[in-house]
């Protein structure tokens, strides 16, 4: 079985008995984010809420890519933020930069930049725009593991120079985890956060971290539209999520490098059968995402692949705002293929084989 969300190949119970120090974790991260302030939260969503408070963005307008999760809607409503939507580029799935200045108004205070699916956005261009108009920048790094590559390769991407005012991360999207997030800020974070509150649903989330049990847990998942009723106050990260994240950091550089090589092979195979893939340059590939061929019904293909035990996803098929042409097309055609750090080319070949069979039965 192949699943999109991060999973364990091996899991050692020693993790629960090994001494964990949040101070040691912070010391590791300080080498990746020198001179920046870090706070751990129960989710990326909570980290985003704290960023809004820290930057004083309540009762304002925020420029946002239209192609993002509807989980942002209740947050915008809670803080009385009017989102100004930007269409995206079909090759990067990032906000269309030339549109940014055209949509700035006197009430615009900030820009939300999403590094979608692991491809870093052109942050330097956006920083220039923000500086001219005195706008704050929040970076959505939920799909970007620690700004991407190991520190020794950062210079190739020019990713350690000036950045946005805040950046938030989501642990469960980049490594096997039940929850957890992180806010990184240029200024000291003053917002008080309540302690973590355990949830029964975490048991299901934990089961989904194991390939053998993931299929069972699929039966418990239900899509729910985001409303103001889904809003909740930020909380601290659980010790378990921090422990799992700390374990991931032990060899994350090697995992990312392996992932990059694996996805390049995957992308080549997908292009051979008519898929349009995201730009590979500088991509970290938190998700291996592609647009299905124009003559293929994405939803039927998604269902057909389940019969081969290939469980893809359709991330943001119901984005926050769909009335823009590229956003609408992406939402209709996007498919996210299973990707684990421990896959091999043999796994990729098997999925491609099943993919060809599925397409042949649909066209």
N, C-alpha and C positions, 0 to 999 in steps of 0.2 A: 504493500500500500504506500502511496505517495501523497503527502500533505504539504500545503503551503506554509502553515504556521510553524515556527521553530520547534524542533523536537530533539529529544535525547536519542543517541544511538546506544550509549551506555550511560547508566546512572549508578553512582556509588553512594550507598547510605552513609559513607564516611563524611559526606558533606554536612549531614545533620549533627555530627559529633565533633567536627573540626572547629576549633576556636575561631570565631569571626570577630574582626575589629573594624568598626566603621571608620576609625581614625586611619587605619592602614589603607582602606579603600579610598578615602579622601586623598591620601598621600600619592596613591597611584594616579588618580585623576588629575592631581595638581601638576603632574608632569605633562599631561596632555592639554590641560587648560591653565597654563601658568598665569598667575596674577588675577584669575577670575574667581568669582564667588559661586558656590554650588549649594543647592538645597535639594534633598531627596523627597520625592512625593509618591503618592500611591498610584499615579498615572501621568501620562503626558498631558492629559486634559487638565489635571490639577495644576501642573506646572505652567500651562498657558494662562490659567486664571490668575495665578500669582504674578505672572509677567504683566498682565493688564493692570493689576493693582499697583505694582511697583513703578510702572511707567506713567501712572495717572491717566489712563486712556478711557475711563468711564465717560459716557455722554459725548461720544465723538464718532467720527467716521474712520473706518479702517479699510484700506485696499487689500483685497484678498483674491487669490485665484478661485475661479468658479468651480474648478475641479478639485474639491476637497470634501472630506467627510461631513455629513450632516450633524455630527456630534458637536460641531461648533455652534450650531443654531441656538440651543438653550443658553450657551455662555454669552453670546452676543445679546440675547434678550435680557439676561440677568444684569448685564453691565450697561445696558442701553447704548450699545455700539451698533451703528448702521454699517453693514458691510457693503463696500463698493466692489462689484465683481469684475474680474479681469478674465478674458478668454485665455486659452492656453495654446502652446505650440504642440503640434501633433508628433514631433520628433523627440521632444523632451518631456512633455506633459507639465511644463513649467508655465508660470504666468507670462503673458506676452509683454515683454519689457517696454516696447514702444508705446503701449497703451497706458502705461502708468501715469506719466505726466499729464496726459489728456484728461484723466479722471480725478485729479487732485482738486479739492475745493477748499475754501477757508476753514471748513470743519474737519478736514482730514488731518489726523494726528499721527497715523502709523501705517506701516505696510507689513503684512504677514507674508513671509517668503517660505515656500515649501520645497524641500529637497526631495521631490517625489520619487518613490521607488528606489532611492539610493543614489540618484544622480545629483551632484551638487549644482545648485542654481548659479547663475552669473552674478554672484553677490557684489562684486566690485562695481558693476554698472549700476546696480540698484542703490548702493551706498552713495554714489555720486548724486543720484536723483534725490535721495533722502536728505543729503546735506544741503542741497540747494533750496529745499522746501521745509527744512527744519522738522523732518519727520522721524519718528522712532521706528526701529526695525526689530521685529520678532522673527526669529528663524524657527520654523517647524522642522526639527531634525528627527522626528519619530522614525523615519525610514533611513536615517543616516547614522551608522554606528560610530559615535565619538568623532564626528566630522570626517569619518572615512578611514584613511589609511594610517599606518604606523607613523610615528613622529618623524622618522628619518626620511620619509617620502612626502611629507606635507609641502615642502618647498616646491615640489614639482607642480602642485596644484595652487600655489599661492594662497593657502588656506589659513596661515597663521598670522597674517597681517591684520588690518582692521576688519572687524566683523560687525554684526548687528549689536543692538543693545542687550538683547536676551536671546537665548536659544533653549528650546526644550526638547527632551528625548523621551522615548517610550521603551522601556526594557523588554517587554514581551514581544515586541516586533523584531528585535535584533538578536535575541538569544532565548533559549527555553526558560520561561518564567511565568508566574501567575499574575503579576501586576508590576507596578513600579514605574517611576519616571524621575526626571531630573531637570532642574532649571539651572542654567549657567548664565551668569550676569556680570556685566562690567562693574556694576555698583553693588554695595552691600545689600543683601536681601533682608528687609525688615519685617515682612508679613509673618504673623504668628500662625502656625499650622497645628491643627489638632492631631492627636495620636491616631495611629492606624486602627481601624475597627475590622476584625476578622469577618469574613463572609462565607456562608455555606457554598456559594457558587464557586469559590476557589477550589473546592474539591474536584469539580468538573474540569476547571481550567488545568488543574494539575494532571488529571487523567489524560488530557489532550496533549500532554508533553511526551507521551509514549506512543509510538506507532501502533502497537497492538491494541491499545485502548482508545485511540483517537476515533476510530470508526464508530464505536459505541457512543462516545460523547457527542457525535454529530446529531444524534437524535434529540439532544436536549437544547440545541441551539435554535433560537428563533430571532428573526429580524424584527426590530422594533424601531419605528420612526422616532427621531429625537424631538422632544418637546421641552418646554420649560419645566415640566414635571421630572425630567431626567436630570435636572441640574442638582449638583451636590457640592458641598463645600470641600475644598482641598484638605487632604490629610497627609500625614507623613508616610513614607514607604514602610512596608513590613520588613522585619529582620530577615525573613526567608527570601524575599525578592532581592534584597541587598546582598545576601549571601550567594544566591545564584548568579547575580550580576558580577560579583567579585570573582567567582569561579570562572566565568566566561572571560574575564580580562586576562586570565593567566596566559592564554595563547591566542588572543583575538586577532593579532596581527597575521599569524599564519593562517587562521581560518578565513580571514578576509581575502588574502592573496589567493588561497585555493579556490574560494568562491568565484573570484573574478575570472580565473582561467576556465573554470567549469562552465560559467555562463556564456563566455565567448564561444565555446563549443556548442552550447545549447542554442544560442542566437543564430549561429551559422546554419544549423539544421532547420530551425524555424523559417528562416528566410528562404531556404530551398523549396519550401512548400507554400510560399506565398504570404507568410506573416510579416507584419511591419513591426520592427523592434525599436526599443529606446536606444538613443545614442550610447555607444559603449565607452567613449573617451571619458576618463576620470570617474566612471560609474562604479559604485560599490555593490550594486545589485542586492539590496535587501530583499527585493522581489524581482523575479524574472517575469517581466510583463511585456505583452505584445498586443497588437491589434489584429483580430482575425481577418482573413481574406474577405474582400467585399461580398463574395458569393456564398459565404458561410454564416449561418445563423448562430451567433455566439451562445445564446442560452441553450439551444438544442445540443451544441457541441459540449457545453459544460455538463449537461445531464448525461450525454453519451459516454463521456470519459469516466464517469463514476462507475460504469459497468466494468471498466478495466481497473478499478480501484485506484484511479488517478483523481484526486480531489483538488481541483483547481479553486480559484476564487475569482470574484468579479469586483474587485475593490473599487468602491465609489461608483457603482453602476447607477446609484441614485445620489448624485453629488449635491452639494449645497445649493447650486443654482445651475439649471440646465439650458436656459434660454440663450445660449451662445453657441455658434456653429461647431467649433472644435471641441468644446466641452461636451456637447450633445453627442457628437460622433464618437468620441472616446468612451463615453459612458455606455454606448450601445455596442462597441466592438472590443472593449478591453477584456483581457483574460490574463490571470496571474498563475503561472505554473509552479508546481512544487519545486522547492529548492532548499536543500540542507547542506551544511558544510561537509557532511560525510558521504554525499552522493559520489558516484563514479561515472565515467563516460558510459559504462554499461547501463546504468540507470537511465541516463539521458536517452540512449538508443532505444531502450524499452518503451519509454514514454513517447518518443517520436513514432515508433512503430504503431502504437495504439492510437496515436493522434491521426496518422494517415488512414488507418482503418475507419476511425470515427468520421472523418471528413468524407471519405468515399461513400459512406452510408447515408450521408446527408445531402450530397450534391448530385 
